[in-house]
């Protein structure tokens, strides 16, 4: 059984986190971004992701 943990942190600590049973796909990751991370971001915040395949799902780089 897999447990997936997704998190976002700053120098001050954890901003958003999610844990779920099973694997994580692009749709699940995109839901984490839109529902948990974006509402907690502030003006001027910068989100950095690596080249993990779930990070490349439906997210557009502008």
C-alpha positions as a Markdown table, in Angstrom:
| # | Residue | x | y | z |
|---|---|---|---|---|
| 1 | Unk | 0.0 | 0.0 | 0.0 |
| 2 | Unk | 1.3 | 3.5 | -0.9 |
| 3 | Unk | 0.8 | 6.7 | 1.0 |
| 4 | Unk | 1.4 | 9.9 | -0.9 |
| 5 | Unk | 2.4 | 13.1 | 0.9 |
| 6 | Unk | 2.4 | 16.4 | -0.9 |
| 7 | Unk | 3.7 | 19.6 | 0.8 |
| 8 | Unk | 4.7 | 23.1 | 0.2 |
| 9 | Unk | 7.0 | 24.9 | 2.6 |
| 10 | Unk | 8.6 | 28.3 | 3.1 |
| 11 | Unk | 11.5 | 29.4 | 5.3 |
| 12 | Unk | 8.9 | 29.8 | 8.1 |
| 13 | Unk | 7.4 | 26.3 | 7.8 |
| 14 | Unk | 4.7 | 24.3 | 6.0 |
| 15 | Unk | 2.2 | 26.3 | 4.0 |
| 16 | Unk | 0.1 | 23.5 | 2.7 |
| 17 | Unk | 0.1 | 19.7 | 3.0 |
| 18 | Unk | -1.9 | 16.7 | 1.9 |
| 19 | Unk | -1.6 | 13.0 | 2.5 |
| 20 | Unk | -3.6 | 10.3 | 0.8 |
| 21 | Unk | -3.7 | 6.6 | 0.3 |
| 22 | Unk | -2.4 | 5.4 | -3.0 |
| 23 | Unk | -0.3 | 7.0 | -5.7 |
| 24 | Unk | -0.4 | 10.6 | -6.9 |
| 25 | Unk | -1.1 | 11.6 | -10.4 |
| 26 | Unk | -1.2 | 14.9 | -12.3 |
| 27 | Unk | -4.9 | 15.4 | -11.5 |
| 28 | Unk | -4.4 | 14.9 | -7.8 |
| 29 | Unk | -1.4 | 17.2 | -7.8 |
| 30 | Unk | -3.3 | 19.9 | -9.7 |
| 31 | Unk | -6.2 | 19.7 | -7.2 |
| 32 | Unk | -3.6 | 20.2 | -4.3 |
| 33 | Unk | -2.2 | 23.3 | -6.1 |
| 34 | Unk | -5.6 | 24.8 | -6.8 |
| 35 | Unk | -7.5 | 23.9 | -3.6 |
| 36 | Unk | -4.8 | 23.9 | -0.9 |
| 37 | Unk | -1.8 | 25.9 | -2.0 |
| 38 | Unk | -3.1 | 28.8 | -4.1 |
| 39 | Unk | -5.5 | 30.0 | -1.4 |
| 40 | Unk | -2.5 | 30.3 | 1.1 |
| 41 | Unk | -0.2 | 32.2 | -1.3 |
| 42 | Unk | 0.5 | 35.9 | -0.8 |
| 43 | Unk | 1.3 | 38.6 | -3.3 |
| 44 | Unk | 4.8 | 38.1 | -4.7 |
| 45 | Unk | 5.0 | 34.4 | -3.7 |
| 46 | Unk | 7.0 | 32.2 | -6.0 |
| 47 | Unk | 6.3 | 28.4 | -6.4 |
| 48 | Unk | 9.3 | 26.2 | -7.5 |
| 49 | Unk | 8.8 | 22.7 | -8.7 |
| 50 | Unk | 11.2 | 20.1 | -10.1 |
| 51 | Unk | 10.7 | 17.9 | -13.2 |
| 52 | Unk | 8.6 | 15.2 | -11.5 |
| 53 | Unk | 6.1 | 13.9 | -14.0 |
| 54 | Unk | 3.0 | 14.9 | -11.9 |
| 55 | Unk | 4.3 | 18.5 | -11.8 |
| 56 | Unk | 4.1 | 18.7 | -15.6 |
| 57 | Unk | 0.4 | 17.6 | -15.9 |
| 58 | Unk | -1.9 | 20.5 | -16.8 |
| 59 | Unk | 0.2 | 23.3 | -15.3 |
| 60 | Unk | 1.4 | 26.0 | -17.8 |
| 61 | Unk | 4.6 | 27.9 | -17.3 |
| 62 | Unk | 4.1 | 31.6 | -18.0 |
